Amino acid sequence: MMSYDVWVYGPEGRKPFEAPLGTTRVVDEHWVRRARRLGLPLLSGLSAGFLTVRQAELGI
């Protein structure tokens, strides 16, 4: 069973934050399925096995 982690990179590629998100089953049940139902394509992307989000995509 694969585990997903959250990595947040800062300026110049530094990684100031890292935390576990859950196993494949947990991510699918609690993130991907709900994100699809709510029309949140960004989080639905977790089903591909990885998700990269850039600051511009967050609108900040």
N, CA, C and O of each residue as an XYZ file, in Angstrom:
240
protein
N       0.842     -1.169      0.000
C       0.000      0.000      0.000
C       0.898      1.247      0.000
O       1.822      1.360      0.806
N       0.618      2.146     -0.887
C       1.425      3.358     -1.015
C       0.989      4.406     -0.003
O      -0.187      4.494      0.351
N       1.927      5.180      0.448
C       1.644      6.273      1.366
C       1.877      7.603      0.670
O       2.831      7.745     -0.094
N       1.028      8.561      0.924
C       1.162      9.898      0.359
C       1.720     10.842      1.417
O       1.350     10.760      2.588
N       2.601     11.727      1.004
C       3.165     12.736      1.896
C       2.907     14.112      1.304
O       2.773     14.264      0.090
N       2.838     15.103      2.167
C       2.700     16.496      1.736
C       4.066     17.145      1.888
O       4.654     17.124      2.969
N       4.564     17.717      0.811
C       5.828     18.459      0.841
C       5.532     19.874      0.390
O       4.918     20.082     -0.656
N       5.956     20.825      1.156
C       5.778     22.230      0.795
C       7.160     22.828      0.582
O       8.008     22.811      1.474
N       7.367     23.352     -0.609
C       8.657     23.948     -0.949
C       8.562     25.460     -0.882
O       7.570     26.048     -1.312
N       9.578     26.073     -0.353
C       9.648     27.522     -0.282
C      10.544     28.077     -1.374
O      10.859     27.387     -2.343
N      10.949     29.316     -1.214
C      11.841     29.941     -2.198
C      13.125     29.114     -2.383
O      13.653     28.535     -1.434
N      13.594     29.079     -3.594
C      14.843     28.411     -3.931
C      14.805     26.900     -3.674
O      15.848     26.278     -3.476
N      13.614     26.317     -3.676
C      13.484     24.876     -3.549
C      13.633     24.311     -2.153
O      13.668     23.091     -1.993
N      13.722     25.142     -1.151
C      13.833     24.636      0.217
C      12.523     23.965      0.625
O      11.451     24.399      0.204
N      12.596     22.931      1.426
C      11.409     22.199      1.859
C      11.215     22.416      3.368
O      11.720     21.633      4.172
N      10.484     23.475      3.757
C      10.325     23.771      5.179
C       9.262     22.921      5.880
O       9.166     22.960      7.106
N       8.450     22.143      5.119
C       7.353     21.395      5.728
C       7.184     20.053      5.029
O       7.215     19.980      3.801
N       7.004     18.989      5.813
C       6.727     17.661      5.283
C       5.869     16.920      6.297
O       6.188     16.915      7.486
N       4.772     16.286      5.843
C       3.887     15.552      6.744
C       3.181     14.442      5.976
O       2.916     14.592      4.784
N       2.869     13.322      6.644
C       2.139     12.246      5.971
C       0.682     12.627      5.742
O       0.067     13.272      6.591
N       0.130     12.232      4.601
C      -1.271     12.503      4.284
C      -2.112     11.255      4.481
O      -3.272     11.355      4.879
N      -1.559     10.089      4.215
C      -2.281      8.840      4.417
C      -1.955      7.814      3.346
O      -1.197      8.086      2.416
N      -2.538      6.630      3.489
C      -2.346      5.560      2.522
C      -3.203      5.807      1.285
O      -4.028      6.721      1.267
N      -3.010      5.000      0.268
C      -3.790      5.129     -0.963
C      -5.279      5.061     -0.670
O      -6.044      5.872     -1.191
N      -5.703      4.121      0.144
C      -7.119      3.957      0.478
C      -7.670      5.180      1.195
O      -8.752      5.662      0.861
N      -6.940      5.679      2.168
C      -7.377      6.857      2.930
C      -7.483      8.082      2.025
O      -8.461      8.826      2.090
N      -6.485      8.284      1.190
C      -6.494      9.435      0.290
C      -7.666      9.334     -0.674
O      -8.349     10.327     -0.927
N      -7.907      8.139     -1.215
C      -9.024      7.963     -2.149
C     -10.362      8.221     -1.454
O     -11.187      8.971     -1.976
N     -10.586      7.624     -0.305
C     -11.877      7.756      0.392
C     -12.126      9.148      0.949
O     -13.236      9.671      0.855
N     -11.107      9.739      1.520
C     -11.309     10.996      2.247
C     -10.940     12.251      1.481
O     -11.311     13.352      1.889
N     -10.216     12.110      0.379
C      -9.815     13.291     -0.383
C     -10.342     13.264     -1.812
O     -11.087     14.157     -2.215
N      -9.962     12.254     -2.574
C     -10.264     12.229     -4.003
C     -11.763     12.125     -4.271
O     -12.304     12.927     -5.032
N     -12.438     11.163     -3.669
C     -13.880     11.001     -3.913
C     -14.664     12.247     -3.524
O     -15.539     12.690     -4.269
N     -14.361     12.800     -2.384
C     -15.074     14.000     -1.927
C     -14.752     15.206     -2.799
O     -15.626     16.024     -3.088
N     -13.502     15.313     -3.213
C     -13.107     16.428     -4.083
C     -13.854     16.357     -5.411
O     -14.288     17.384     -5.935
N     -14.003     15.165     -5.953
C     -14.757     15.010     -7.212
C     -16.209     15.409     -7.028
O     -16.779     16.107     -7.866
N     -16.806     14.966     -5.929
C     -18.213     15.314     -5.653
C     -18.404     16.814     -5.514
O     -19.426     17.359     -5.931
N     -17.422     17.477     -4.930
C     -17.513     18.917     -4.699
C     -17.015     19.743     -5.880
O     -17.077     20.972     -5.848
N     -16.527     19.081     -6.913
C     -16.037     19.801     -8.087
C     -14.718     20.517     -7.838
O     -14.518     21.638     -8.305
N     -13.818     19.869     -7.103
C     -12.506     20.436     -6.790
C     -11.425     19.695     -7.573
O     -10.822     18.755     -7.056
N     -11.177     20.110     -8.815
C     -10.252     19.365     -9.665
C      -8.821     19.306     -9.128
O      -8.102     18.342     -9.393
N      -8.412     20.308     -8.391
C      -7.054     20.320     -7.862
C      -6.823     19.112     -6.957
O      -5.842     18.390     -7.137
N      -7.710     18.882     -5.989
C      -7.558     17.744     -5.079
C      -7.895     16.427     -5.752
O      -7.377     15.383     -5.355
N      -8.746     16.453     -6.754
C      -9.055     15.226     -7.491
C      -7.811     14.676     -8.160
O      -7.732     13.479     -8.437
N      -6.843     15.530     -8.423
C      -5.598     15.127     -9.056
C      -4.766     14.175     -8.232
O      -3.823     13.579     -8.752
N      -5.084     14.015     -6.965
C      -4.345     13.069     -6.126
C      -4.481     11.644     -6.623
O      -3.628     10.806     -6.331
N      -5.523     11.355     -7.360
C      -5.731      9.990     -7.843
C      -4.648      9.561     -8.822
O      -4.459      8.365     -9.046
N      -3.940     10.511     -9.404
C      -2.851     10.189    -10.328
C      -1.605      9.702     -9.596
O      -0.651      9.268    -10.241
N      -1.591      9.762     -8.290
C      -0.451      9.299     -7.506
C       0.434     10.422     -7.008
O       1.289     10.208     -6.148
N       0.238     11.619     -7.541
C       1.001     12.769     -7.083
C       0.233     14.023     -7.480
O      -0.638     13.977     -8.348
N       0.548     15.103     -6.863
C      -0.100     16.372     -7.173
C       0.896     17.485     -6.923
O       1.445     17.598     -5.827
N       1.129     18.293     -7.918
C       2.001     19.449     -7.773
C       1.148     20.696     -7.916
O       0.441     20.864     -8.910
N       1.216     21.564     -6.929
C       0.449     22.814     -6.952
C       1.433     23.967     -6.829
O       2.270     24.007     -5.927
N       1.308     24.887     -7.748
C       2.169     26.062     -7.704
C       1.404     27.227     -7.092
O       0.173     27.249     -7.111
N       2.124     28.177     -6.561
C       1.510     29.324     -5.876
C       0.476     30.016     -6.760
O      -0.587     30.391     -6.265
N       0.748     30.193     -8.025
C      -0.187     30.870     -8.929
C      -1.525     30.135     -9.009
O      -2.564     30.768     -9.196
N      -1.513     28.801     -8.869
C      -2.750     28.026     -8.921
C      -3.591     28.207     -7.666
O      -4.788     27.920     -7.672
N      -2.978     28.676     -6.603
C      -3.697     28.896     -5.345
C      -4.324     30.291     -5.280
O      -5.125     30.581     -4.392
N      -3.952     31.139     -6.220
C      -4.516     32.485     -6.240
C      -3.959     33.393     -5.146
O      -4.618     34.344     -4.726
N      -2.738     33.094     -4.684
C      -2.133     33.941     -3.650
C      -0.822     34.511     -4.141
O      -0.160     35.252     -3.414
